[in-house]
Amino acid sequence: MRDRIVAFDVARSFAIYGMILVNFWLVLGSPESRWSWLVVIIEGKAAATFVVLAGVGLSLLVSRKAGGQGILLRRAVFLFVLGLLYSPLWPADILHFYGVYLLFGAFLVKVGNGWLLLAYILSMVGFLLLVPIIDYETGWDFDTFTYNDFWTPVGMVRHLFYNGFHPVFPWLSFLVAGIWLGRQDLMDTRVRVRILLIGMSLVIPSFLVSRIGSAMGGDTAYVLGTQPMPPFPFFIFMGTGTAFMVVILCAYATDHFRLGWLAETGRMSLTIYVVHVVIGLGILFAVGILEPDFTFFAVYSTAFFGFLVAFSHYWLKRYRRGPLEFLMRRLAG
């Protein structure tokens, strides 16, 4: 069972690295390079992996703790409030979305696998039904990438459920996939192979279809694409499959290698999520490096991830949890 937990934490650390690459790349002016396509591929997939792993965490928490659903509801409130407080600093915040995901997850975590599959599909259908009703660009100023009416009741609901950075419809599908994944026995080789094949069967067709859509251009490129905004179904399939493949590859890796430092990084993902903006981007803004070339961007992103790995290791040698993880446990259980 411990190996299973380490695999999930290691997967979370790789998602952290992907998050840093994507967010630094977007904020620092998307420096062009022959290698920039790698970051484009990662875009949205790292965040999707985080949400899938959050679903895994829900499954494990409820299976091991009495009153787990109550804890989830309290954590949902904690993350929603923390995210709203963080949003003025980081408008692309995902924490307040997490709060809403967990509200749904607290109930979905107890249903059977058939109902989970239905919820996975309905989350995507919910988004598709809203597309012809509400213009996806409503509320957005894409020149500055700001959401103008975020702090109004109507704007916040629209942003949360439809056209924000990580809207409940269809991003809830990732959480549902994670709940299912958390129920699987990753110590069983046959289970690992099945999940890996599921991941590949989602990723490969999605990639091929998106290439066809890209060649056709226009609205077809969006509908068949795997870009995170707008999040049409092939993005959900690609994100789910990627997360499944990353988890299984990490499970195999932990069988053969000691990856304790990476696992510790994954255990501090909430703290690191805030730190990568406050410190990682804060340093660049402080010294005025806002449009670096691709080499500087890649080296700085990787070096900062290395710093976070070391920071997590030495912090957890002294304390059981990261600062924000401790605060969440203290206030929400």
HUSULQUI-V6550 format. One record per run of one state. SS is the DSSP state (2 for helix, 1 for strand, 0 for the rest). FROM is the first residue (numbers start at 1). TO is the last residue. If there is no record, write none. Layout:
BEGIN
[[SS | FROM | TO] [SS | FROM | TO]]
END
This chain:
BEGIN
[[0 | 1 | 1] [2 | 2 | 27] [0 | 28 | 35] [2 | 36 | 42] [0 | 43 | 44] [2 | 45 | 64] [0 | 65 | 67] [2 | 68 | 87] [0 | 88 | 94] [2 | 95 | 108] [0 | 109 | 112] [2 | 113 | 131] [0 | 132 | 139] [1 | 140 | 141] [0 | 142 | 145] [1 | 146 | 147] [0 | 148 | 152] [2 | 153 | 163] [0 | 164 | 167] [2 | 168 | 182] [0 | 183 | 188] [2 | 189 | 216] [0 | 217 | 217] [2 | 218 | 223] [0 | 224 | 232] [2 | 233 | 256] [0 | 257 | 259] [2 | 260 | 267] [0 | 268 | 268] [2 | 269 | 287] [0 | 288 | 293] [2 | 294 | 318] [0 | 319 | 322] [2 | 323 | 332] [0 | 333 | 333]]
END
